[in-house]
C-alpha cells in the first residue's frame, strides 16, 4: 500500500474524486503543510496555520500509479491560481503536493515539467514539499460528498469535478 498527500482546493472535492479511482483503498481528508499542531477546521479556515486542506490517498500501486493520481490531480483543479480554487480563497486552498519519498518528488516535478512543456498549463504554482505531518480532519469532513450530494456546494462545485474524472479518466474508475 502506498500513500499520496495532495491539496488542490477544498478537500471534499479531492476526496470525492479519488474515492472513485480503481486501486484507491482509502481517502482521508485532513490538513498538512503548516506549523500549528493538531489544527481544527476553524483554525485552518482562518488561513493563519500554514496548513492546506489535503487528502491522504492510500492506494495499491499495482493497480493505479502515483503518476496516474497526479494526472487526475492536475485534471480536476487549476494549478495556476495561487491560494485559490474557484470561490475558495486563502492559503488553505493552495495547490500542493506533499511527497513521501524522493521517487514521489521526482515524479511530481516531472509531471509538472511535462504539463508546462506540453502547453497544458502555463505558470503552475503547485508547491512540491516533503510531508511533515498529516492531521486527519474532523469526522464530519470525511466522506462529505457521499453523505451530502444534494447540497448546493456539492452540486455546483464537487459534482463537476467528479464528472470531469469520469470523462477524462474513465479507464481509471473502479
C-alpha positions as CSV (number, residue, x, y, z in Angstrom):
1,X,0.0,0.0,0.0
2,X,1.3,3.4,-1.0
3,X,0.2,6.9,0.2
4,X,-0.1,10.2,-1.7
5,X,-0.9,13.5,0.0
6,X,-2.4,16.2,-2.2
7,X,-4.1,19.6,-1.8
8,X,-6.0,21.4,-4.6
9,X,-8.7,23.5,-3.1
10,X,-11.4,22.1,-0.8
11,X,-10.6,18.6,0.4
12,X,-14.1,17.5,-0.2
13,X,-13.6,17.8,-3.9
14,X,-10.4,15.7,-4.0
15,X,-11.9,13.2,-1.6
16,X,-15.0,12.7,-3.9
17,X,-12.8,12.2,-7.0
18,X,-10.2,9.8,-5.6
19,X,-12.9,7.7,-3.9
20,X,-13.9,6.6,-7.4
21,X,-10.5,5.6,-8.6
22,X,-9.7,1.9,-9.1
23,X,-6.9,0.9,-6.7
24,X,-7.6,3.6,-4.2
25,X,-8.2,1.9,-0.9
26,X,-9.0,4.9,1.3
27,X,-9.2,8.7,1.1
28,X,-8.9,10.7,4.3
29,X,-9.5,14.5,4.4
30,X,-7.1,16.4,6.6
31,X,-4.6,19.2,7.0
32,X,-0.8,19.4,6.3
33,X,1.9,21.8,5.3
34,X,1.6,24.2,8.2
35,X,3.1,25.0,11.6
36,X,0.2,24.5,14.1
37,X,-0.1,21.0,15.7
38,X,-3.5,19.3,15.6
39,X,-5.3,22.1,13.9
40,X,-9.1,22.3,13.8
41,X,-11.1,23.1,10.6
42,X,-11.9,26.6,12.0
43,X,-8.2,27.3,12.6
44,X,-7.2,26.1,9.1
45,X,-10.0,28.2,7.6
46,X,-8.6,31.3,9.3
47,X,-5.6,31.0,6.9
48,X,-3.2,31.5,9.8
49,X,-2.0,27.9,10.5
50,X,0.0,27.5,7.3
51,X,-1.9,24.3,6.6
52,X,-3.6,23.4,3.4
53,X,-6.8,21.3,3.1
54,X,-5.4,18.0,1.8
55,X,-6.4,14.4,1.2
56,X,-4.3,11.4,2.1
57,X,-4.9,8.8,-0.6
58,X,-4.0,5.2,0.2
59,X,-3.6,3.2,-3.0
60,X,-2.5,-0.1,-4.4
61,X,0.4,0.9,-6.7
62,X,0.0,-2.3,-8.6
63,X,-3.4,-1.1,-9.8
64,X,-3.0,2.7,-10.0
65,X,0.3,4.5,-10.1
66,X,1.3,7.7,-8.3
67,X,1.7,9.3,-11.7
68,X,-1.9,8.3,-12.5
69,X,-3.0,10.0,-9.3
70,X,-1.1,13.2,-10.2
71,X,-2.6,13.2,-13.7
72,X,-6.0,13.1,-12.2
73,X,-5.0,15.8,-9.7
74,X,-4.0,18.2,-12.5
75,X,-7.2,17.5,-14.4
76,X,-9.6,18.4,-11.5
77,X,-8.2,21.6,-10.2
78,X,-6.5,24.7,-11.6
79,X,-2.8,24.6,-10.6
80,X,-2.1,28.1,-11.9
81,X,-4.1,30.1,-9.3
82,X,-2.2,30.8,-6.1
83,X,-4.2,30.3,-2.9
84,X,-7.5,29.8,-4.7
85,X,-9.8,27.3,-6.3
86,X,-12.9,29.0,-7.6
87,X,-14.7,30.8,-4.8
88,X,-12.5,29.1,-2.2
89,X,-9.8,31.7,-1.4
90,X,-6.9,31.5,1.0
91,X,-3.6,29.7,1.6
92,X,-5.5,26.7,2.9
93,X,-6.8,26.1,-0.6
94,X,-3.4,26.2,-2.3
95,X,-2.3,23.6,-4.8
96,X,0.3,21.4,-3.1
97,X,1.9,18.0,-3.5
98,X,3.3,16.7,-0.2
99,X,5.7,13.9,-1.2
100,X,6.5,10.9,0.9
101,X,9.9,10.0,-0.7
102,X,12.3,11.1,-3.4
103,X,10.6,9.0,-6.0
104,X,7.3,10.9,-5.4
105,X,9.2,14.2,-5.5
106,X,10.8,13.4,-8.8
107,X,7.6,12.2,-10.3
108,X,5.7,15.3,-9.2
109,X,8.4,17.6,-10.7
110,X,8.5,15.5,-13.9
111,X,4.7,15.7,-14.3
112,X,4.7,19.5,-13.7
113,X,7.5,19.9,-16.2
114,X,5.7,17.9,-18.8
115,X,2.5,19.8,-18.3
116,X,4.3,23.1,-18.7
117,X,6.4,21.9,-21.7
118,X,3.4,20.5,-23.4
119,X,1.5,23.8,-23.1
120,X,-1.3,22.2,-21.0
121,X,-0.7,24.8,-18.3
122,X,1.5,27.9,-18.1
123,X,2.6,29.2,-14.7
124,X,1.9,26.2,-12.5
125,X,2.1,27.4,-8.8
126,X,1.7,23.9,-7.3
127,X,4.0,23.6,-4.3
128,X,6.1,20.4,-4.1
129,X,7.1,19.9,-0.5
130,X,8.0,17.0,1.8
131,X,5.2,15.8,4.1
132,X,5.9,16.5,7.7
133,X,2.7,15.6,9.5
134,X,-0.8,14.8,8.2
135,X,-3.6,15.7,10.6
136,X,-6.9,14.0,10.0
137,X,-9.9,16.3,9.7
138,X,-12.9,16.1,12.0
139,X,-15.4,13.2,11.3
140,X,-18.0,15.5,9.7
141,X,-15.5,16.3,6.9
142,X,-15.0,12.6,6.0
143,X,-17.0,11.1,3.1
144,X,-18.6,14.6,2.8
145,X,-19.8,14.3,-0.9
146,X,-21.2,10.8,-0.5
147,X,-23.1,12.0,2.5
148,X,-24.3,15.3,1.1
149,X,-24.6,15.0,-2.7
150,X,-27.7,17.1,-2.8
151,X,-26.3,20.2,-1.0
152,X,-25.8,23.2,-3.3
153,X,-22.0,23.3,-2.8
154,X,-21.7,19.6,-3.7
155,X,-23.9,20.0,-6.8
156,X,-22.2,23.2,-8.0
157,X,-18.6,22.6,-7.2
158,X,-17.9,18.9,-6.5
159,X,-20.2,17.2,-9.0
160,X,-18.5,18.9,-12.0
161,X,-15.1,17.6,-10.8
162,X,-16.4,14.0,-10.4
163,X,-17.9,14.4,-13.9
164,X,-14.6,15.5,-15.3
165,X,-12.9,12.5,-13.8
166,X,-15.4,10.2,-15.4
167,X,-15.0,11.9,-18.8
168,X,-11.2,12.2,-18.9
169,X,-10.1,9.2,-16.8
170,X,-12.8,6.6,-17.3
171,X,-10.2,3.9,-17.6
172,X,-9.1,4.6,-14.0
173,X,-12.5,4.3,-12.4
174,X,-13.2,1.3,-10.2
